[in-house]
Amino acid sequence: MIIRLGYGAGFQEADVPDNSIIKVLEQNDISDAKAARRAVPDIIRDALANPIGTERLRDIVKPGEKVAIITSDITRPMPTWEVIPFVLEELDGIPAEDITLVFALGSHRAHTEEERRRLAGDVYEKIRCVDSDPADCVHMGTTTKGTPVDITRVVAEADRIICLGNIEYHYFAGYSGGVKALMPGASTPQAIQANHSMMVSDDACAGKLDGNPLREDLEEVIGICPVDFILNVVLDEHKHIVHAVAGDVIKAHREGCRYLDRLYRVSIPQRADIVIVSQGGAPKDLNLYQTQKALDNSKHAVKDGGTIILVGSCREGLGQKTFEEWITEAKAPEDLTDRIRKDFRLGGHKAAAIALVLERAKIKLVSEMETSLVRSIFMEPYSDLQQAVDDAIAEQQPDPTIIIMPYGGSTLPSLD
């Protein structure tokens, strides 16, 4: 079988033995969802009119109450500007001066005014729009796992808290969305460090909520700082809204996660000796920092001791300063997992995630990166997919099994 995987602006091809292929993982057939696709206003209004596990938002918030609406920062694909007008529609009768839109920075940099304006859209001139402030937080308590619940003041002192977000797979919190807007979104570096250091647990992985210690720690926060209502959306591969859920921070979020699974969780009958995975080409494989998402999903399809062939141009190299420092300074993969336990850093966390994959499988990287750099970060360098496939088959003899993931960043393998 000739396989053709996205690679930068072009493709890489290889001839793979037909009898070795267990499955080619593509997104589930969503023709029914596409056929039923409605206009975004209808999707959002329907979710708000039929909340899961709560009253309607218009019946929860009372005049005279201060309302904090937390939403994603500019690093996330959440289309706040599309969603927020319908939330304000539900809050008709609440004075604009009592409503604050808070951009959850987490450990990211502050926005410029232009960025805040772009995120908020037309409502920027109607309500107060601010970044969360890690330097001005209220300490509200501590979780049983020791994470400080430090919440930015404008949220902590609000009478009502509403969380917005998009739901997608998150490689150690299970899924994005839900309580993540509040924690870690509106918290402090110390709280993020305490929670995210749990990412080294085997149970802290994409698509897992129950038994995920990191997610459980996040959701314990709502017992200390309650969230009154959420509105979460699911996006398609083009970042268009195809579904929305609203209501209780747990119940509505779980329903949204189930919908996401219907679209993007792909069943496999068994793990394979070799997994061939791509992000799908440009712009998603511009650097290793971005391509890592496909690598992390592929770990769920490979046997222990197997081989992952990661296909990504990475023409701009590693792609992020902290990520580059961590992965190039490490003498061995375990140095990275030890370091993340002690000092969670944005960027460093992806280096640690790669190290966790390396504990299970060998990685052959088909890219434009310098061979010496690839070897220094514990991967085997290739410029040609066919050569990588031939070598992997020779090493995994006799008769290795193969799974192919052409769009690894979007599809999550799941054992039947």
SEVODO-312941 format. One line per field, with one value per residue (C-alpha): x, y, z. Coordinates in nm, 3 decimals, decimal comma. Example, Ala and Ser with C-alpha at 12.3 -4.5 7.8 and 13.67 -1.06 7.14 Angstrom:
2
east = (1,230;1,367)
north = (-0,450;-0,106)
up = (0,780;0,714)
# end
This chain:
416
east = (0,000;0,133;0,077;0,097;0,134;0,132;0,480;0,516;0,352;0,391;0,390;0,609;0,527;0,617;0,525;0,403;0,327;-0,053;-0,057;0,121;-0,136;-0,382;-0,564;-0,534;-0,679;-0,894;-1,160;-1,488;-1,756;-1,918;-2,137;-2,443;-2,300;-2,209;-2,550;-2,717;-2,478;-2,664;-2,570;-2,357;-2,630;-2,869;-2,608;-2,524;-2,879;-2,998;-2,728;-2,808;-3,182;-3,130;-2,862;-2,744;-2,776;-2,865;-3,131;-3,097;-2,829;-3,092;-3,255;-2,929;-2,789;-2,983;-2,970;-2,714;-2,475;-2,123;-2,053;-1,712;-1,705;-1,376;-1,264;-0,952;-0,651;-0,511;-0,312;-0,635;-0,875;-1,186;-1,386;-1,494;-1,607;-1,867;-1,998;-1,998;-2,286;-2,525;-2,409;-2,483;-2,820;-2,896;-2,780;-3,020;-3,120;-2,781;-2,608;-2,300;-2,092;-2,156;-2,010;-1,638;-1,488;-1,165;-0,907;-0,749;-0,374;-0,262;0,116;0,106;0,200;-0,042;-0,235;-0,199;-0,511;-0,546;-0,543;-0,808;-1,022;-0,989;-1,080;-1,385;-1,511;-1,800;-1,860;-1,521;-1,677;-1,980;-1,832;-1,508;-1,246;-0,932;-0,657;-0,633;-0,362;-0,140;0,003;-0,340;-0,505;-0,712;-0,602;-0,924;-0,791;-0,586;-0,682;-0,620;-0,325;-0,169;-0,254;-0,315;-0,646;-0,530;-0,782;-0,746;-0,928;-1,189;-1,311;-1,270;-1,476;-1,752;-2,098;-2,131;-1,864;-1,924;-1,662;-1,628;-1,399;-1,360;-1,335;-1,052;-0,816;-0,554;-0,253;-0,242;-0,569;-0,773;-0,976;-0,971;-1,278;-1,486;-1,311;-0,982;-1,087;-1,086;-0,800;-0,531;-0,658;-0,724;-0,466;-0,096;0,230;0,261;-0,080;-0,007;0,324;0,157;-0,115;0,077;0,362;0,115;0,144;0,407;0,138;0,039;-0,324;-0,272;-0,333;-0,555;-0,914;-0,905;-1,104;-1,193;-0,881;-0,673;-0,509;-0,437;-0,796;-0,938;-0,722;-0,853;-1,214;-1,170;-1,122;-1,492;-1,571;-1,360;-1,440;-1,775;-1,848;-2,212;-2,234;-2,026;-2,064;-1,825;-1,802;-1,661;-1,475;-1,422;-1,089;-1,133;-1,198;-1,568;-1,823;-2,019;-2,160;-2,210;-2,299;-2,403;-2,489;-2,318;-1,938;-1,907;-2,224;-2,224;-1,851;-1,884;-2,156;-1,929;-1,646;-1,873;-1,957;-1,589;-1,522;-1,787;-1,597;-1,232;-1,181;-1,092;-1,100;-0,812;-0,822;-0,469;-0,153;0,102;0,476;0,513;0,303;0,350;0,208;0,187;0,030;-0,105;0,146;0,169;0,109;0,074;0,422;0,614;0,826;0,866;0,681;0,365;0,430;0,456;0,076;0,061;0,345;0,164;-0,157;0,040;0,172;-0,174;-0,139;0,213;0,322;0,576;0,916;0,772;0,868;0,694;0,781;0,697;0,657;0,680;0,879;0,981;1,147;1,170;1,337;1,231;1,002;0,994;1,271;1,205;1,126;1,456;1,655;1,509;1,535;1,886;2,024;1,901;2,157;1,885;1,504;1,452;1,624;1,321;1,060;1,258;1,283;0,911;0,820;1,026;0,978;0,684;0,754;0,548;0,754;0,946;0,626;0,633;0,992;0,886;0,593;0,832;1,045;0,740;0,682;1,047;0,998;0,764;0,894;1,176;1,111;1,227;1,181;1,133;1,201;1,414;1,601;1,977;2,063;2,297;2,022;1,770;2,014;2,087;1,718;1,704;1,542;1,670;1,691;1,555;1,476;1,292;0,984;1,048;1,390;1,244;0,971;1,219;1,449;1,163;1,032;1,381;1,427;1,082;1,095;0,940;0,616;0,563;0,217;0,162;-0,091;-0,097;-0,219;-0,232;-0,383;-0,234;-0,305;-0,681;-0,740;-0,708;-0,652;-0,859;-0,838;-1,168)
north = (0,000;0,343;0,589;0,965;1,187;1,565;1,711;2,088;2,220;1,882;1,510;1,215;0,876;0,519;0,168;-0,024;-0,400;-0,441;-0,743;-0,546;-0,267;-0,299;0,027;0,372;0,609;0,887;1,098;0,915;0,964;1,291;1,327;1,327;1,612;1,806;1,746;1,872;2,164;2,475;2,838;2,928;3,148;2,852;2,619;2,860;2,972;2,611;2,518;2,818;2,744;2,380;2,377;2,047;2,016;2,380;2,641;2,878;3,140;3,415;3,252;3,206;3,558;3,825;4,205;4,358;4,061;4,100;3,859;3,733;3,557;3,371;3,283;3,165;3,376;3,429;3,103;2,898;2,846;2,941;3,193;3,416;3,693;3,456;3,323;3,616;3,814;3,526;3,502;3,873;3,813;3,569;3,830;4,093;4,307;4,283;4,623;4,620;4,771;4,456;4,222;4,160;3,945;3,790;3,642;3,344;3,376;3,075;3,091;3,289;3,653;3,944;4,060;4,387;4,601;4,515;4,142;4,185;4,383;4,113;3,836;4,017;4,143;4,389;4,359;4,514;4,859;4,739;4,560;4,561;4,329;4,241;3,982;3,758;3,889;3,632;3,913;4,002;3,681;3,572;3,258;3,058;2,727;2,420;2,094;1,758;1,708;2,033;2,269;2,625;2,766;3,118;3,289;3,627;3,886;4,000;3,638;3,544;3,844;3,800;3,681;3,464;3,285;3,174;2,974;2,966;2,742;2,489;2,115;1,922;1,649;1,763;1,541;1,542;1,700;1,459;1,729;2,106;2,304;2,287;2,405;2,466;2,825;2,890;2,662;2,692;2,971;3,235;3,124;3,163;3,006;2,832;2,668;2,567;2,415;2,213;2,079;2,027;1,842;1,549;1,521;1,248;1,007;0,736;0,827;1,191;1,149;1,252;1,135;1,028;1,202;0,940;0,838;1,120;1,275;1,603;1,646;1,539;1,800;2,069;1,974;1,971;2,348;2,405;2,290;2,582;2,838;2,736;2,787;2,872;2,799;2,697;2,735;2,511;2,455;2,180;2,289;2,102;2,068;2,419;2,569;2,623;2,568;2,246;2,182;2,354;2,250;2,468;2,433;2,252;2,267;1,887;1,748;1,977;1,933;1,554;1,570;1,787;1,538;1,256;1,451;1,513;1,141;1,065;1,279;1,215;0,906;0,623;0,260;0,020;-0,358;-0,372;-0,166;-0,191;-0,253;0,053;0,369;0,611;0,952;1,298;1,627;1,655;1,904;2,283;2,485;2,224;2,076;2,403;2,306;2,021;2,215;2,194;1,848;1,706;1,688;1,419;1,232;1,232;1,092;0,821;0,680;0,531;0,318;0,178;-0,128;-0,095;-0,131;-0,035;0,238;0,566;0,726;1,094;1,277;1,655;1,910;2,109;2,349;2,611;2,370;2,321;2,621;2,753;2,888;2,705;2,382;2,414;2,484;2,191;1,926;2,022;2,052;1,707;1,427;1,161;1,158;1,087;1,419;1,591;1,402;1,460;1,832;1,879;1,728;1,997;2,295;2,305;2,547;2,622;2,481;2,251;2,052;1,947;1,833;1,620;1,485;1,369;1,204;1,012;0,879;0,776;0,561;0,346;0,359;0,455;0,767;0,807;1,169;1,239;1,611;1,891;1,933;1,888;1,526;1,614;1,814;1,530;1,279;1,515;1,511;1,131;1,066;0,902;1,146;1,079;1,293;1,017;0,834;0,520;0,473;0,520;0,262;0,011;0,047;0,017;-0,299;-0,451;-0,373;-0,497;-0,828;-1,076;-0,951;-0,625;-0,473;-0,112;0,163;0,479;0,814;1,073;1,341;1,248;1,576;1,534;1,162;0,980;0,602;0,397;0,021;-0,153)
up = (0,000;-0,091;0,191;0,142;0,447;0,473;0,511;0,511;0,195;0,026;0,106;0,197;0,046;0,135;0,025;0,330;0,320;0,304;0,534;0,807;0,833;1,119;1,045;0,892;1,151;1,012;1,174;1,228;0,966;1,067;0,760;0,987;1,191;0,877;0,724;1,038;1,080;1,181;1,193;1,495;1,653;1,651;1,804;2,087;2,160;2,170;2,423;2,642;2,624;2,724;2,994;3,140;3,517;3,593;3,539;3,247;3,297;3,289;3,594;3,785;3,776;3,963;3,923;4,159;4,136;4,000;3,715;3,597;3,260;3,214;2,862;2,680;2,593;2,246;2,244;2,232;1,940;2,142;1,928;2,215;1,981;1,832;2,162;2,405;2,243;2,316;2,677;2,718;2,554;2,837;3,088;2,958;3,254;3,425;3,401;3,178;3,457;3,665;3,400;3,346;3,072;3,203;2,967;3,142;3,093;3,293;3,256;2,931;2,872;2,906;2,599;2,418;2,404;2,037;2,121;2,391;2,149;1,883;2,128;2,263;1,929;1,933;2,308;2,386;2,405;2,603;2,905;3,101;2,946;3,147;3,170;3,473;3,706;3,881;4,094;4,235;4,351;4,650;4,834;4,880;5,006;4,913;4,742;4,906;4,670;4,792;4,505;4,628;4,508;4,426;4,197;4,027;4,238;3,987;3,967;4,334;4,445;4,186;4,290;3,981;3,777;3,418;3,226;2,848;2,646;2,368;2,423;2,258;2,370;2,617;2,654;3,033;3,154;2,941;2,770;2,761;2,866;3,182;3,496;3,314;3,243;3,619;3,712;3,590;3,365;3,629;3,883;3,970;3,854;4,192;4,155;3,798;3,905;4,181;3,953;3,629;3,797;3,803;3,424;3,470;3,595;3,346;3,413;3,316;2,945;2,656;2,666;3,032;3,306;3,569;3,757;3,608;3,917;3,745;3,625;3,960;4,132;3,896;3,954;4,330;4,298;4,226;4,579;4,700;4,429;4,275;3,907;3,837;3,465;3,162;2,789;2,594;2,219;1,998;1,684;1,360;1,181;1,038;1,384;1,311;1,588;1,530;1,877;2,212;2,565;2,857;3,223;3,509;3,510;3,533;3,371;3,068;3,018;3,021;2,756;2,541;2,584;2,468;2,154;2,087;2,123;1,864;1,617;1,694;1,914;1,674;1,782;1,721;1,776;1,918;1,956;1,677;1,661;1,437;1,425;1,137;1,230;1,077;1,180;0,828;0,694;0,705;0,912;1,186;1,140;1,119;1,420;1,667;1,938;1,726;1,583;1,936;1,961;1,692;1,861;2,194;2,046;1,866;2,195;2,257;1,942;1,985;2,178;2,454;2,288;1,950;1,704;1,622;1,289;1,330;0,999;1,015;0,820;1,132;0,890;1,166;1,407;1,767;1,779;2,137;2,355;2,683;2,499;2,313;2,630;2,820;2,550;2,437;2,791;2,899;2,905;2,905;2,866;3,236;3,317;3,165;3,366;3,686;3,605;3,532;3,870;4,041;3,811;3,571;3,287;2,979;2,693;2,923;2,969;2,602;2,635;2,932;2,730;2,459;2,726;2,849;2,496;2,475;2,783;2,575;2,220;1,987;1,777;1,418;1,305;0,935;0,909;0,767;1,096;1,123;1,191;1,477;1,650;1,612;1,761;2,051;2,146;2,160;1,820;1,502;1,207;0,858;0,556;0,369;0,498;0,294;0,452;0,800;0,728;0,585;0,886;1,136;0,969;0,968;1,338;1,444;1,254;1,222;1,062;1,253;1,271;1,160;1,236;1,023;1,154;0,873;1,101;1,435;1,610;1,565;1,610;1,942;1,920;2,161;2,217;2,138)
# end
